[in-house]
Amino acid sequence: MLFSIILISVFLVGMVGIGVWGMKKTTTLGDFFLGGRTIGPWVSAFAYGTTYFSAVLFIGFAGKLGWGYGWNVLWIAAGNTLIGTLAAWLVLGRRTRRMTHNLDALTMPEFFFERFQAKGLKILSALIIFVFLIPYSASVFKGLGHMFQINFNISYDVALLIMTVITGIYLILGGYFAITLTDFIQGLIMIVGAIALVAVMTMKGGGPEQVFATMAQNYPAHIPPEKQPSLLMLGALVFMTSFGVWGMPQMVQKFYAIKDEKMIFRAAIVTTVFSFIIAGAAYFNGALTHLFFKAPIMGAKGPAFDQMIPEMLKANLPPSLMGVVLLLVLSASMSTLSSLVLVSSSSVAIDLYKGHVNPKVSKETSLVMMRFLSAVFVGFSFFIAKYELAIIVTLMSLSWGAIAGSFMAPFLYGLYWKRTSAAGIYAGMIVGLSVSVGLFYYWGAAKSPLAASVGMIVPFLVVPLVSWFTPAPPREIVNKAFAGI
């Protein structure tokens, strides 16, 4: 316990120090939000990977899906690695960096406005980001709070407050420079912790052969074949969590900031290796719940999957390694949180206020507002995670599908098809959001991955259909956007 406290305290002090350092390098809004587009390949790679994987994966997803799917859960790790990481970098990286630079767009809503010359697109996309990313960040805080509550015997509220304050300090002070440097450090910690975690838990299970033999017996005993999830649901999970990141503003932003297009392939390889280790370790340990539990932990409202991984690790890891694992989960969560808050605050400071309310606002005022709103959104996330209001819990479940359904197809068509029209983008966003939300309520939360997947696919048909029958963007804007592509 003492070792873990010392280790994490040193880490948190270091994060604050990086925030102070980042503040000295941050003088403009572009510095705060994109690091002046000067981020190198290794740092960009780790920034992408650490934003992708958070406490939601290690605690909630790993526990629930590992129990429900057994070894099949590793297909999700494979999809996250090959589609969500490698393919995302190769398909989106260069075009996103080049086109956002051509259009001088800092955010995804700005990209839609500059690419299609429609102010309404900026407002609509900014509102979608604001409504759905804040609950998503709150879910990350929630998983982190439970992990520290179980391992340090402190109240959930105190754990939540500590994480909120530290994340807020280094983000508000240092902006994107601080985020990317801390992401690099956190990424290294995550790799060491993930490898050690898999090795120790495998030995605790009796070694590789014994682990696989015991899983072959326990999984069908715990979940009979007739109650096992269908291949359709597994495919929907792979699709949602892998392709979904292609439309996530906090993920796509990493491509905006990379220093040189020549570095993209190198960054893609680094991020792919990182994802293979992190996603593989998280889901592997989720499947191991069948070795260490006979049934899910039960809470007041049913199975408490969020508690299974923390309890399993606490019972089986030595204190020194438990400290490293806690640092792993903390690193994954803080990097994701900082990116989520940065994108959420930009939706108001850059896209709504600077873009519509007061376009002539000075750079200094914009930077102050960005810092202020980052603090406000960190506070919102704390409040939501603490009180878990019913509507917010629903928005948490909806957030990934709603955002991916709204943005994935419009963003890809904007990058690749010159004939895409503003009306087509409007239609794609509205249909994607409506289908994701509507099917979520129609099918229920248990089938939310399927609802999200359908919501992501339908706009790929809607956008070109509407675009063919509506006016294309001005030729000079299209030429500017695609210059050098």
C-alpha positions in Angstrom: 0.0 0.0 0.0 2.8 2.5 1.0 4.7 1.7 -2.2 1.6 2.3 -4.3 0.9 5.6 -2.6 4.5 6.8 -3.1 4.6 5.7 -6.7 1.3 7.4 -7.6 2.2 10.6 -5.6 5.5 11.0 -7.6 3.6 10.4 -10.8 0.9 13.0 -10.0 3.5 15.6 -8.9 5.3 14.9 -12.2 2.1 15.6 -14.2 1.6 18.9 -12.5 5.3 19.8 -13.3 4.7 19.0 -17.0 1.6 21.2 -16.9 3.8 24.1 -15.7 6.4 23.4 -18.4 3.7 23.2 -21.1 2.3 26.6 -19.9 5.6 28.3 -20.9 5.3 26.9 -24.4 1.6 27.8 -24.9 1.0 31.3 -26.1 -1.7 30.9 -28.7 -5.0 29.1 -29.1 -3.3 26.9 -31.7 -0.6 26.0 -29.3 -3.1 25.1 -26.6 -5.3 23.0 -28.8 -2.9 21.4 -31.3 0.6 22.1 -30.0 1.2 24.4 -32.9 1.1 21.3 -35.3 4.6 20.4 -34.3 4.1 17.0 -32.6 6.6 14.3 -33.7 5.7 10.6 -34.6 6.4 8.9 -31.4 4.6 11.4 -29.3 1.7 11.5 -31.7 1.5 7.7 -31.7 1.4 7.4 -28.0 -1.1 10.3 -27.8 -3.4 8.4 -30.1 -3.0 5.1 -28.2 -3.4 6.5 -24.7 -6.5 8.4 -25.7 -8.0 5.3 -27.3 -7.7 3.1 -24.2 -8.8 4.2 -20.7 -10.2 2.9 -17.4 -13.5 2.2 -19.3 -11.6 -0.5 -21.2 -9.5 -1.9 -18.3 -12.2 -1.9 -15.7 -15.7 -1.9 -17.2 -15.3 -3.3 -20.8 -12.8 -5.9 -19.8 -14.8 -7.2 -16.9 -18.2 -7.2 -18.6 -17.1 -8.4 -22.1 -14.4 -10.8 -20.8 -17.0 -12.5 -18.7 -19.6 -12.6 -21.4 -17.5 -13.6 -24.4 -14.5 -15.6 -22.9 -11.6 -15.9 -25.3 -13.8 -14.5 -28.1 -13.3 -11.1 -26.6 -9.8 -11.1 -28.1 -11.4 -10.5 -31.5 -12.3 -7.0 -30.2 -8.6 -6.5 -29.3 -7.6 -7.6 -32.9 -10.2 -5.2 -34.4 -9.0 -2.3 -32.2 -5.4 -2.9 -33.3 -5.8 -3.5 -37.1 -8.8 -1.3 -37.8 -9.1 1.2 -35.0 -5.3 1.9 -35.1 -3.3 0.8 -38.2 -6.0 1.3 -40.8 -7.1 4.6 -39.2 -3.6 6.0 -39.5 -3.1 4.8 -43.0 -6.6 5.9 -44.3 -7.1 9.1 -42.4 -3.7 10.4 -41.2 -2.2 12.1 -44.2 -5.4 13.5 -45.7 -6.6 14.8 -42.3 -3.3 16.5 -41.6 -3.1 18.0 -45.1 -6.8 19.1 -45.5 -7.1 20.7 -42.0 -3.9 22.5 -42.7 -5.2 23.7 -46.1 -8.4 24.9 -44.5 -6.7 26.3 -41.3 -9.2 24.2 -39.2 -8.4 23.5 -35.6 -11.5 21.4 -34.7 -13.8 18.9 -36.4 -16.7 21.4 -36.4 -14.3 24.0 -38.0 -13.4 21.4 -40.6 -17.0 20.9 -41.6 -17.6 24.6 -41.8 -14.5 25.4 -43.8 -14.9 22.4 -46.1 -18.6 23.0 -46.9 -19.1 26.7 -46.1 -22.1 26.0 -43.8 -22.2 27.7 -40.4 -25.0 25.5 -39.3 -22.7 22.4 -39.6 -20.3 23.9 -37.1 -23.1 24.6 -34.6 -24.7 21.2 -35.1 -21.4 19.2 -34.7 -20.3 21.4 -31.8 -23.6 20.7 -29.9 -23.3 16.9 -30.6 -19.7 17.0 -29.2 -20.8 19.0 -26.1 -23.8 16.8 -25.3 -22.2 13.4 -25.7 -18.5 13.8 -24.9 -19.0 15.2 -21.3 -20.9 12.0 -20.1 -18.2 9.9 -21.8 -15.5 11.6 -19.8 -17.6 11.2 -16.7 -17.7 7.4 -17.3 -13.9 7.4 -17.4 -13.7 9.2 -14.0 -16.2 6.7 -12.6 -14.1 3.7 -13.5 -11.0 5.3 -12.1 -12.8 6.3 -8.9 -13.9 2.7 -8.3 -10.4 1.3 -8.8 -8.9 3.7 -6.3 -11.7 3.2 -3.8 -11.2 -0.6 -3.7 -7.4 -0.5 -3.5 -6.8 2.5 -1.1 -9.9 2.1 1.0 -10.8 5.7 0.5 -14.2 7.0 -0.4 -15.3 7.1 -4.0 -15.9 10.8 -3.8 -12.4 11.6 -2.5 -10.8 9.4 -5.1 -12.9 11.2 -7.8 -11.9 14.6 -6.5 -8.2 13.8 -6.5 -8.3 12.6 -10.1 -10.3 15.6 -11.2 -8.0 18.2 -9.6 -4.8 16.7 -11.0 -6.2 16.2 -14.5 -7.5 19.7 -14.5 -4.3 21.3 -13.4 -2.0 19.8 -16.0 -4.5 20.2 -18.8 -5.5 23.8 -18.0 -1.9 24.9 -17.6 -0.2 23.2 -20.4 -2.8 22.4 -23.0 -1.9 20.0 -25.9 1.9 20.3 -25.3 1.4 19.0 -21.7 -1.1 16.4 -22.9 1.2 14.9 -25.5 4.3 14.7 -23.2 2.3 13.2 -20.4 0.7 10.8 -23.0 4.2 9.6 -24.0 5.2 9.0 -20.3 1.9 7.4 -19.5 2.1 5.2 -22.6 5.5 3.8 -21.5 4.0 3.1 -18.1 1.0 1.4 -19.7 3.2 -0.9 -21.8 5.3 -2.0 -18.9 2.2 -2.5 -16.7 0.3 -4.4 -19.3 3.0 -6.9 -20.0 3.7 -7.5 -16.3 0.0 -7.9 -15.7 -0.5 -10.6 -18.3 2.6 -12.4 -17.2 1.8 -12.5 -13.5 -1.9 -13.3 -13.9 -1.1 -16.1 -16.3 1.3 -17.6 -13.7 -1.4 -17.2 -11.0 -3.7 -19.2 -13.3 -1.2 -22.1 -13.4 0.7 -21.1 -16.6 -0.4 -20.8 -20.2 -1.5 -24.4 -20.7 -3.4 -24.6 -17.5 -5.1 -21.2 -18.2 -6.4 -22.3 -21.6 -7.5 -25.7 -20.2 -9.3 -24.2 -17.3 -11.0 -21.6 -19.5 -12.2 -24.3 -21.9 -14.0 -25.9 -18.9 -15.1 -22.9 -17.0 -16.6 -20.6 -19.7 -19.3 -23.1 -20.9 -20.0 -24.0 -17.3 -20.5 -20.4 -16.3 -22.3 -19.3 -19.5 -24.1 -22.3 -21.2 -24.0 -22.3 -25.0 -27.6 -21.2 -25.3 -26.9 -18.0 -23.2 -23.6 -17.1 -24.9 -23.7 -13.9 -27.0 -24.2 -14.2 -30.7 -21.6 -13.7 -33.4 -23.7 -10.8 -34.6 -23.2 -9.0 -31.3 -19.5 -9.8 -31.2 -19.2 -8.4 -34.8 -21.1 -5.3 -33.8 -18.7 -4.8 -30.8 -15.7 -5.1 -33.1 -17.2 -2.7 -35.6 -18.3 -0.1 -33.1 -15.1 0.0 -31.1 -12.8 -0.3 -34.1 -14.3 1.8 -36.9 -16.0 4.1 -34.4 -12.8 5.9 -33.5 -12.6 7.1 -37.2 -15.4 9.5 -36.3 -14.3 10.5 -32.8 -13.2 14.1 -32.6 -10.7 13.5 -29.8 -9.0 10.7 -31.9 -9.0 12.5 -35.3 -7.5 15.6 -33.6 -4.2 13.6 -33.2 -3.8 13.7 -37.0 -4.3 17.5 -37.2 -1.3 18.1 -34.9 1.4 15.8 -36.3 4.5 17.8 -37.5 5.3 16.1 -40.8 3.3 13.9 -43.1 6.4 11.8 -43.7 6.2 10.7 -40.1 2.7 9.2 -40.4 3.7 5.7 -41.4 6.2 5.5 -38.6 3.6 6.7 -36.1 1.1 4.1 -37.5 3.5 1.2 -36.8 4.3 2.5 -33.3 0.6 3.0 -32.4 -0.3 -0.4 -33.8 2.3 -2.2 -31.6 1.1 -0.1 -28.6 -2.6 -1.1 -29.3 -1.7 -4.8 -29.7 -0.1 -4.8 -26.2 -2.7 -2.7 -24.4 -5.9 -3.9 -25.9 -4.7 -7.5 -25.9 -3.7 -7.3 -22.2 -7.0 -5.6 -21.1 -9.3 -8.1 -22.8 -7.0 -11.1 -21.9 -7.4 -10.2 -18.3 -11.1 -9.7 -18.7 -11.4 -13.3 -20.0 -9.4 -14.5 -16.9 -12.3 -13.6 -14.7 -13.6 -17.1 -15.5 -10.6 -18.5 -13.7 -11.0 -16.5 -10.5 -14.8 -16.1 -10.2 -17.6 -18.6 -10.2 -20.2 -15.9 -10.9 -20.2 -12.1 -11.4 -20.0 -9.9 -8.4 -23.5 -8.7 -7.6 -24.4 -5.2 -6.7 -27.6 -3.4 -5.7 -28.7 -3.2 -9.4 -27.4 -6.5 -10.6 -24.0 -7.7 -11.8 -21.3 -5.2 -10.8 -18.9 -5.8 -13.7 -16.9 -2.6 -12.9 -15.8 -4.3 -9.6 -14.6 -7.6 -11.1 -11.2 -6.6 -12.5 -10.2 -4.4 -9.4 -11.2 -7.2 -7.0 -9.4 -9.9 -9.1 -6.2 -7.9 -9.3 -6.3 -6.9 -5.7 -6.6 -10.5 -4.6 -3.8 -11.9 -6.9 -1.2 -9.2 -7.4 1.7 -8.4 -5.1 1.6 -4.9 -3.7 4.5 -3.6 -5.8 2.9 -4.8 -9.0 -0.5 -3.5 -7.9 1.0 -0.1 -7.7 2.2 -0.3 -11.3 -1.2 -1.6 -12.4 -2.9 1.3 -10.6 -0.5 3.6 -12.4 -1.3 1.9 -15.7 -5.1 2.5 -15.2 -4.5 6.0 -14.0 -2.3 6.8 -17.0 -4.8 5.4 -19.4 -7.6 7.4 -17.9 -5.9 10.7 -17.4 -4.8 10.8 -21.1 -8.3 10.0 -22.3 -9.9 12.5 -20.0 -7.6 15.3 -21.0 -8.3 14.8 -24.7 -12.0 14.5 -24.1 -12.1 17.7 -22.0 -9.9 19.6 -24.5 -12.3 18.7 -27.4 -15.4 19.4 -25.4 -14.2 22.9 -24.3 -13.1 23.7 -27.9 -16.7 23.0 -29.0 -17.8 26.1 -27.0 -14.7 28.3 -27.0 -13.6 27.9 -30.6 -16.7 26.6 -32.5 -19.6 28.4 -30.8 -18.2 31.5 -29.1 -15.3 32.5 -31.4 -17.0 31.1 -34.5 -20.4 32.8 -34.0 -20.9 34.9 -30.9 -17.7 37.0 -31.2 -15.6 36.2 -34.3 -13.2 39.2 -33.5 -12.3 38.0 -30.1 -8.5 38.3 -29.5 -6.1 35.4 -29.4 -5.3 36.1 -25.7 -9.0 36.1 -24.7 -9.6 32.9 -26.7 -6.8 31.2 -24.8 -8.1 32.4 -21.4 -11.6 31.2 -22.4 -10.2 27.8 -23.5 -8.5 27.3 -20.1 -11.6 28.5 -18.2 -13.9 26.2 -20.1 -11.5 23.2 -19.6 -11.8 23.8 -15.9 -15.6 24.1 -16.2 -15.9 20.8 -18.1 -13.6 19.0 -15.7 -16.0 20.1 -13.0 -19.0 18.9 -15.0 -17.4 15.5 -15.4 -16.8 15.3 -11.7 -20.4 16.2 -10.9 -21.8 13.7 -13.4 -19.6 10.9 -12.2 -20.4 11.6 -8.5 -24.2 11.8 -8.8 -24.9 9.5 -11.8 -28.2 11.1 -12.8 -30.4 8.8 -14.8 -30.4 10.8 -17.9 -26.6 11.1 -17.8 -26.1 7.3 -17.3 -28.2 6.9 -20.5 -26.0 9.5 -22.4 -22.9 7.5 -21.3 -24.3 4.4 -22.9 -25.2 6.4 -26.0 -22.2 8.5 -26.4 -19.8 6.4 -28.5 -22.5 5.3 -31.0 -24.1 8.8 -31.2 -20.8 10.5 -31.9 -19.5 7.9 -34.4 -22.8 7.7 -36.1 -22.9 11.5 -36.5 -19.4 12.1 -37.7 -17.8 8.9 -39.3 -19.4 8.9 -42.7 -19.5 12.8 -43.1 -15.8 13.1 -42.2 -14.7 10.3 -44.5 -16.7 11.7 -47.4 -15.4 15.2 -46.7 -11.8 13.9 -46.9 -12.2 11.7 -50.0 -15.1 12.8 -52.2 -15.1 16.3 -53.8 -18.8 16.1 -54.8 -20.0 15.8 -51.2 -22.4 18.6 -50.5 -23.3 20.5 -47.3 -26.9 19.1 -47.5 -25.4 15.6 -47.7 -23.4 16.2 -44.6 -26.4 17.6 -42.7 -28.4 14.6 -43.7 -25.6 12.2 -42.7 -25.2 13.7 -39.3 -28.9 13.9 -38.5 -29.7 10.4 -39.8 -26.6 8.8 -38.0 -27.5 10.4 -34.7 -31.2 9.6 -35.0 -30.7 6.0 -36.0 -28.1 5.4 -33.2 -30.4 7.0 -30.5 -33.6 5.6 -31.9 -32.4 2.0 -32.1 -30.7 2.3 -28.7 -34.2 3.0 -27.1 -35.9 0.5 -29.4 -33.6 -2.5 -28.8 -32.4 -1.6 -25.3 -29.0 -0.9 -23.8 -28.0 -4.6 -24.1 -27.9 -4.2 -27.9 -26.3 -0.7 -28.0 -23.3 -2.0 -30.0 -25.7 -3.1 -32.7 -27.6 0.1 -32.6 -24.3 2.1 -32.9 -23.1 0.0 -35.8 -26.3 0.5 -37.8 -26.2 4.2 -37.0 -22.6 4.3 -38.3 -23.4 2.4 -41.6 -26.6 4.1 -42.7 -25.0 7.6 -43.3 -22.7 6.0 -45.8 -25.7 5.6 -48.0 -27.4 8.8 -47.1 -24.6 11.3 -47.7 -23.9 10.4 -51.4 -27.6 10.0 -52.1 -28.4 13.5 -50.9 -25.2 15.0 -52.3 -26.0 13.9 -55.8 -29.3 15.9 -55.8 -28.0 19.0 -54.0 -25.5 21.8 -54.9 -21.8 21.0 -54.5 -19.5 23.3 -52.5 -17.9 26.2 -54.3 -15.1 25.0 -56.7 -12.5 27.3 -55.2 -13.2 25.8 -51.7 -12.9 22.3 -53.0 -9.6 23.1 -54.8 -8.2 24.7 -51.6 -9.2 21.7 -49.5 -7.7 19.1 -51.8 -4.5 21.1 -52.7 -1.6 18.8 -52.6 -3.7 15.6 -52.1 
